[in-house]
Amino acid sequence: MHFVIHEPTISLYAPIVLASIVAGIIAAVLLMKRAGAKPQTLGLTAVLTFVSILMFSFMLSYLITGDIRKVSFVGAGGALGLIFGATASVIIHRDHVKESFAAWIVAAPLMYGLSKLACHVTGCCYGIKYDGPLYVIYPDAENAPYFPVQLAEVVVFLLIFAVGIVIFRKKSYLTAAGVALGLSAAAKIGLDYLRESHGTAIVTWYQILVAVITAAGYIVIAIIKKKYDNSPLEKERG
């Protein structure tokens, strides 16, 4: 079994990416609501984080391409925007801080995982050359078999989201955030080696950027824990 992906007559990239962001926002808002956050906090946080995700993603895309006409969604920029938006929101609202911040970190793998469907159907990026099970061919580009790295990311990140949800529902909020953040970083850095764009480099600038963004997320978690939680991480209570 393999996949043959033809270039669509109408680009589905933007609609799929936008839908994935909206799905993640809905998930985060539902988690915040479940934890007891106020309706006003839910709405304002959703708007702030949505704008931050798009803004940071497009800014990073512009820095990479240097051409405003080639600006597109970049996952690392979106992740940084999400952390910025969620952090700004808890500073502004101070409404269920641990729960609110954790909700967005846990929802991030859902956003990213679903967004990779856009890459799969449009062929904007490829995996390494590969002719094993489930390989992908893009006849309208280079008619060669590639590893289905986009689908692998979809599956892996949806599993990470599921793990985060399980931990979050146990009211181990910062633990859920930390696990989701760490697994996401490990998955992204690891799967990057299966991308054709990775080449022969031992470590790419993108992998380093992912590591830096992850470190920033852990710093925020540590600050929140120190200020709002005096109990061990494993014994958190909502």
Contacts in CASP RR format, 6 or more apart in sequence:
PFRMAT RR
TARGET T0000
AUTHOR 0000-0000-0000
METHOD contacts of the structure
MODEL  1
MHFVIHEPTISLYAPIVLASIVAGIIAAVLLMKRAGAKPQTLGLTAVLTF
VSILMFSFMLSYLITGDIRKVSFVGAGGALGLIFGATASVIIHRDHVKES
FAAWIVAAPLMYGLSKLACHVTGCCYGIKYDGPLYVIYPDAENAPYFPVQ
LAEVVVFLLIFAVGIVIFRKKSYLTAAGVALGLSAAAKIGLDYLRESHGT
AIVTWYQILVAVITAAGYIVIAIIKKKYDNSPLEKERG
1 133 0 8 1.000
1 134 0 8 1.000
2 133 0 8 1.000
2 134 0 8 1.000
2 135 0 8 1.000
2 136 0 8 1.000
2 137 0 8 1.000
2 145 0 8 1.000
3 120 0 8 1.000
3 134 0 8 1.000
3 135 0 8 1.000
3 136 0 8 1.000
3 137 0 8 1.000
3 148 0 8 1.000
3 151 0 8 1.000
4 136 0 8 1.000
4 137 0 8 1.000
4 139 0 8 1.000
5 120 0 8 1.000
5 121 0 8 1.000
5 123 0 8 1.000
5 136 0 8 1.000
5 137 0 8 1.000
5 138 0 8 1.000
6 138 0 8 1.000
6 139 0 8 1.000
6 140 0 8 1.000
7 122 0 8 1.000
7 123 0 8 1.000
7 138 0 8 1.000
7 140 0 8 1.000
7 141 0 8 1.000
8 121 0 8 1.000
8 122 0 8 1.000
11 122 0 8 1.000
12 118 0 8 1.000
12 121 0 8 1.000
12 122 0 8 1.000
13 72 0 8 1.000
13 118 0 8 1.000
13 119 0 8 1.000
13 121 0 8 1.000
13 122 0 8 1.000
13 124 0 8 1.000
14 73 0 8 1.000
14 118 0 8 1.000
16 114 0 8 1.000
16 115 0 8 1.000
16 117 0 8 1.000
16 118 0 8 1.000
16 121 0 8 1.000
17 73 0 8 1.000
17 115 0 8 1.000
17 118 0 8 1.000
19 114 0 8 1.000
20 110 0 8 1.000
20 111 0 8 1.000
20 112 0 8 1.000
20 113 0 8 1.000
20 114 0 8 1.000
20 115 0 8 1.000
20 117 0 8 1.000
20 118 0 8 1.000
21 50 0 8 1.000
21 53 0 8 1.000
21 54 0 8 1.000
21 111 0 8 1.000
21 115 0 8 1.000
23 110 0 8 1.000
23 111 0 8 1.000
23 114 0 8 1.000
24 107 0 8 1.000
24 108 0 8 1.000
24 110 0 8 1.000
24 111 0 8 1.000
24 114 0 8 1.000
25 46 0 8 1.000
25 49 0 8 1.000
25 50 0 8 1.000
25 107 0 8 1.000
25 111 0 8 1.000
27 106 0 8 1.000
27 107 0 8 1.000
27 110 0 8 1.000
27 161 0 8 1.000
28 45 0 8 1.000
28 46 0 8 1.000
28 49 0 8 1.000
28 103 0 8 1.000
28 104 0 8 1.000
28 106 0 8 1.000
28 107 0 8 1.000
29 42 0 8 1.000
29 43 0 8 1.000
29 45 0 8 1.000
29 46 0 8 1.000
29 103 0 8 1.000
31 99 0 8 1.000
31 102 0 8 1.000
31 103 0 8 1.000
31 106 0 8 1.000
31 107 0 8 1.000
31 165 0 8 1.000
31 168 0 8 1.000
32 41 0 8 1.000
32 42 0 8 1.000
32 45 0 8 1.000
32 96 0 8 1.000
32 99 0 8 1.000
32 100 0 8 1.000
32 103 0 8 1.000
33 42 0 8 1.000
35 96 0 8 1.000
35 99 0 8 1.000
35 100 0 8 1.000
35 103 0 8 1.000
35 173 0 8 1.000
35 238 0 8 1.000
36 96 0 8 1.000
36 99 0 8 1.000
37 45 0 8 1.000
37 95 0 8 1.000
37 96 0 8 1.000
37 99 0 8 1.000
37 100 0 8 1.000
38 93 0 8 1.000
38 95 0 8 1.000
41 89 0 8 1.000
41 93 0 8 1.000
41 95 0 8 1.000
41 96 0 8 1.000
41 100 0 8 1.000
44 89 0 8 1.000
44 92 0 8 1.000
44 93 0 8 1.000
45 85 0 8 1.000
45 86 0 8 1.000
45 89 0 8 1.000
45 93 0 8 1.000
45 100 0 8 1.000
45 104 0 8 1.000
48 85 0 8 1.000
48 88 0 8 1.000
48 89 0 8 1.000
49 81 0 8 1.000
49 82 0 8 1.000
49 85 0 8 1.000
49 86 0 8 1.000
49 89 0 8 1.000
49 104 0 8 1.000
52 81 0 8 1.000
52 82 0 8 1.000
52 84 0 8 1.000
52 85 0 8 1.000
52 88 0 8 1.000
53 77 0 8 1.000
53 78 0 8 1.000
53 81 0 8 1.000
53 82 0 8 1.000
53 85 0 8 1.000
53 111 0 8 1.000
54 73 0 8 1.000
54 78 0 8 1.000
55 81 0 8 1.000
56 77 0 8 1.000
56 78 0 8 1.000
56 80 0 8 1.000
56 81 0 8 1.000
56 84 0 8 1.000
57 73 0 8 1.000
57 74 0 8 1.000
57 75 0 8 1.000
57 77 0 8 1.000
57 78 0 8 1.000
57 81 0 8 1.000
58 71 0 8 1.000
58 73 0 8 1.000
58 74 0 8 1.000
59 77 0 8 1.000
60 74 0 8 1.000
60 76 0 8 1.000
60 77 0 8 1.000
60 78 0 8 1.000
60 80 0 8 1.000
61 70 0 8 1.000
61 71 0 8 1.000
61 72 0 8 1.000
61 73 0 8 1.000
61 74 0 8 1.000
61 77 0 8 1.000
62 68 0 8 1.000
62 71 0 8 1.000
64 74 0 8 1.000
65 71 0 8 1.000
72 124 0 8 1.000
73 115 0 8 1.000
75 112 0 8 1.000
75 115 0 8 1.000
76 206 0 8 1.000
76 209 0 8 1.000
76 210 0 8 1.000
76 213 0 8 1.000
77 213 0 8 1.000
79 108 0 8 1.000
79 112 0 8 1.000
79 184 0 8 1.000
79 210 0 8 1.000
79 213 0 8 1.000
80 213 0 8 1.000
80 216 0 8 1.000
82 104 0 8 1.000
82 105 0 8 1.000
82 108 0 8 1.000
82 111 0 8 1.000
83 104 0 8 1.000
83 105 0 8 1.000
83 213 0 8 1.000
83 216 0 8 1.000
83 217 0 8 1.000
83 220 0 8 1.000
85 104 0 8 1.000
86 100 0 8 1.000
86 101 0 8 1.000
86 103 0 8 1.000
86 104 0 8 1.000
86 105 0 8 1.000
87 101 0 8 1.000
87 220 0 8 1.000
89 100 0 8 1.000
90 97 0 8 1.000
90 100 0 8 1.000
90 101 0 8 1.000
90 224 0 8 1.000
93 100 0 8 1.000
97 224 0 8 1.000
97 227 0 8 1.000
97 228 0 8 1.000
98 173 0 8 1.000
98 174 0 8 1.000
98 224 0 8 1.000
98 225 0 8 1.000
98 228 0 8 1.000
98 229 0 8 1.000
98 236 0 8 1.000
98 238 0 8 1.000
99 173 0 8 1.000
99 238 0 8 1.000
101 173 0 8 1.000
101 177 0 8 1.000
101 220 0 8 1.000
101 221 0 8 1.000
101 224 0 8 1.000
102 168 0 8 1.000
102 173 0 8 1.000
102 174 0 8 1.000
102 176 0 8 1.000
102 177 0 8 1.000
103 168 0 8 1.000
105 176 0 8 1.000
105 177 0 8 1.000
105 178 0 8 1.000
105 180 0 8 1.000
105 181 0 8 1.000
105 217 0 8 1.000
105 221 0 8 1.000
106 161 0 8 1.000
106 164 0 8 1.000
106 165 0 8 1.000
106 168 0 8 1.000
106 176 0 8 1.000
106 177 0 8 1.000
106 180 0 8 1.000
107 161 0 8 1.000
108 180 0 8 1.000
108 181 0 8 1.000
108 184 0 8 1.000
109 157 0 8 1.000
109 158 0 8 1.000
109 160 0 8 1.000
109 161 0 8 1.000
109 164 0 8 1.000
109 180 0 8 1.000
109 183 0 8 1.000
109 184 0 8 1.000
110 157 0 8 1.000
110 158 0 8 1.000
110 161 0 8 1.000
112 153 0 8 1.000
112 157 0 8 1.000
112 184 0 8 1.000
112 188 0 8 1.000
113 153 0 8 1.000
113 154 0 8 1.000
113 156 0 8 1.000
113 157 0 8 1.000
113 158 0 8 1.000
113 161 0 8 1.000
114 154 0 8 1.000
114 158 0 8 1.000
116 150 0 8 1.000
116 151 0 8 1.000
116 153 0 8 1.000
116 154 0 8 1.000
116 157 0 8 1.000
117 150 0 8 1.000
117 154 0 8 1.000
118 124 0 8 1.000
119 125 0 8 1.000
119 150 0 8 1.000
120 136 0 8 1.000
120 148 0 8 1.000
120 150 0 8 1.000
120 151 0 8 1.000
120 154 0 8 1.000
123 138 0 8 1.000
123 141 0 8 1.000
123 150 0 8 1.000
125 149 0 8 1.000
125 150 0 8 1.000
125 195 0 8 1.000
125 196 0 8 1.000
125 197 0 8 1.000
126 136 0 8 1.000
126 138 0 8 1.000
126 146 0 8 1.000
126 149 0 8 1.000
126 195 0 8 1.000
126 196 0 8 1.000
126 197 0 8 1.000
127 136 0 8 1.000
127 146 0 8 1.000
127 147 0 8 1.000
127 148 0 8 1.000
127 149 0 8 1.000
127 150 0 8 1.000
127 194 0 8 1.000
127 195 0 8 1.000
127 196 0 8 1.000
128 146 0 8 1.000
128 147 0 8 1.000
128 149 0 8 1.000
128 194 0 8 1.000
128 195 0 8 1.000
128 196 0 8 1.000
128 198 0 8 1.000
129 144 0 8 1.000
129 145 0 8 1.000
129 146 0 8 1.000
129 147 0 8 1.000
129 196 0 8 1.000
130 145 0 8 1.000
130 146 0 8 1.000
130 147 0 8 1.000
131 145 0 8 1.000
132 145 0 8 1.000
134 148 0 8 1.000
134 151 0 8 1.000
135 145 0 8 1.000
135 146 0 8 1.000
135 147 0 8 1.000
135 148 0 8 1.000
136 145 0 8 1.000
136 146 0 8 1.000
136 147 0 8 1.000
136 148 0 8 1.000
136 150 0 8 1.000
136 151 0 8 1.000
137 143 0 8 1.000
137 144 0 8 1.000
137 145 0 8 1.000
137 146 0 8 1.000
138 146 0 8 1.000
146 196 0 8 1.000
147 194 0 8 1.000
149 191 0 8 1.000
149 194 0 8 1.000
149 195 0 8 1.000
152 191 0 8 1.000
152 194 0 8 1.000
153 187 0 8 1.000
153 188 0 8 1.000
153 191 0 8 1.000
156 187 0 8 1.000
156 191 0 8 1.000
157 184 0 8 1.000
157 187 0 8 1.000
160 180 0 8 1.000
160 183 0 8 1.000
160 184 0 8 1.000
160 187 0 8 1.000
161 180 0 8 1.000
163 179 0 8 1.000
163 180 0 8 1.000
163 183 0 8 1.000
164 176 0 8 1.000
164 179 0 8 1.000
164 180 0 8 1.000
165 176 0 8 1.000
167 175 0 8 1.000
167 176 0 8 1.000
167 179 0 8 1.000
168 176 0 8 1.000
171 236 0 8 1.000
171 237 0 8 1.000
171 238 0 8 1.000
172 233 0 8 1.000
172 234 0 8 1.000
172 236 0 8 1.000
173 236 0 8 1.000
173 238 0 8 1.000
174 221 0 8 1.000
174 224 0 8 1.000
174 225 0 8 1.000
174 229 0 8 1.000
174 233 0 8 1.000
174 236 0 8 1.000
175 233 0 8 1.000
175 234 0 8 1.000
175 236 0 8 1.000
177 221 0 8 1.000
178 218 0 8 1.000
178 221 0 8 1.000
181 214 0 8 1.000
181 217 0 8 1.000
181 218 0 8 1.000
181 221 0 8 1.000
182 214 0 8 1.000
184 214 0 8 1.000
185 210 0 8 1.000
185 211 0 8 1.000
185 213 0 8 1.000
185 214 0 8 1.000
188 207 0 8 1.000
188 210 0 8 1.000
189 207 0 8 1.000
189 210 0 8 1.000
189 211 0 8 1.000
190 207 0 8 1.000
192 198 0 8 1.000
192 204 0 8 1.000
192 206 0 8 1.000
192 207 0 8 1.000
198 204 0 8 1.000
225 233 0 8 1.000
229 236 0 8 1.000
231 237 0 8 1.000
END
